[in-house]
Amino acid sequence: MYKASKPDKERWIFVFSDDYNEPDDFVKLVKVYRDMVNGRIYQVSELPDYKIENDKLNLTFQWDDCFGITVVVPVETDINIAFETLKSLCDELNRKNN
């Protein structure tokens, strides 16, 4: 089950899942979001940091062993719209997993 946390002061939104294999959940999340915005995934650094073409929110999706699944919301993006979008994304993933 996916769940988005409320944004923190750094404009990070953490996405939690019940699966023990979180990197796989990260991949699923990014692919479903890619399909939502009809874009192409591209890597933005040497780390597992990804963006998606056509994403009007310009979100950065990150994964690591310490923080897990993190979505960074840029200052120019409305944080409430980003949060609601990620909650909807989690709902969509939860429907697909049932």
Rosetta blueprint (number, residue, H / E / L):
1 M L
2 Y L
3 K E
4 A E
5 S L
6 K L
7 P L
8 D L
9 K L
10 E L
11 R L
12 W E
13 I E
14 F E
15 V E
16 F E
17 S L
18 D L
19 D L
20 Y L
21 N L
22 E H
23 P H
24 D H
25 D H
26 F H
27 V H
28 K H
29 L H
30 V H
31 K H
32 V H
33 Y H
34 R H
35 D H
36 M H
37 V H
38 N L
39 G L
40 R L
41 I E
42 Y E
43 Q E
44 V L
45 S L
46 E L
47 L L
48 P L
49 D E
50 Y E
51 K E
52 I E
53 E L
54 N L
55 D L
56 K L
57 L L
58 N L
59 L L
60 T E
61 F E
62 Q E
63 W E
64 D E
65 D L
66 C L
67 F L
68 G E
69 I E
70 T E
71 V E
72 V E
73 V L
74 P L
75 V L
76 E L
77 T L
78 D L
79 I H
80 N H
81 I H
82 A H
83 F H
84 E H
85 T H
86 L H
87 K H
88 S H
89 L H
90 C H
91 D H
92 E H
93 L H
94 N H
95 R H
96 K H
97 N H
98 N L
